[in-house]
Amino acid sequence: MLTSRKSLAMVSKQPGKTRCINHFLINNTWYLVDLPGYGYARTGKENRKEFEWFTKNFFLQRPTLTMVLLLIDSSIPPQAIDLEYAQWLGAKGVPFCIVFTKADKRKKGGSKKQANVTAFKRALLQQCGFTAVPPCISTSASSGDGKQELLAFVAGLRVLFEQQGGAAAGSKQVNQPEQ
């Protein structure tokens, strides 16, 4: 969605297809990195543990990491695994923004997406110990909703990164739970 190139990354209807770290060089100046998801994937428990290990290690070992875009499905109620991952990122001081996906979708009999987004934010504050909700952007890959807002957010990160001389842009910010 961000690059307007459908052929840039493989997308599958079956979750868990990303099995390695994929680097995409954008405009020959910065990298967008796609990592395996930590949630639902049709793979064995050992593979999921391995994905989680190398993904978390990637976040902790990258001095040039500017921001993690944590993708959360807004068409379903908050999932414990998503809240746990957000809490881990915050506790480790990894800067992140929540990108609510599927803003145009609604599961049969499910809550409206705005109710799911609100419930997720409330859970971050009440269950996970966050003192403030991290930046959040609602998007839809199919309709393009939120694309410009997300691109503007990423552009702002690039400016911040360059101003800080290439150092990570968001360490120890408002998106951390209290210790």
Order of alpha helices (4+ residues) and beta strands (2+ residues): beta-beta-alpha-beta-alpha-beta-alpha-beta-alpha
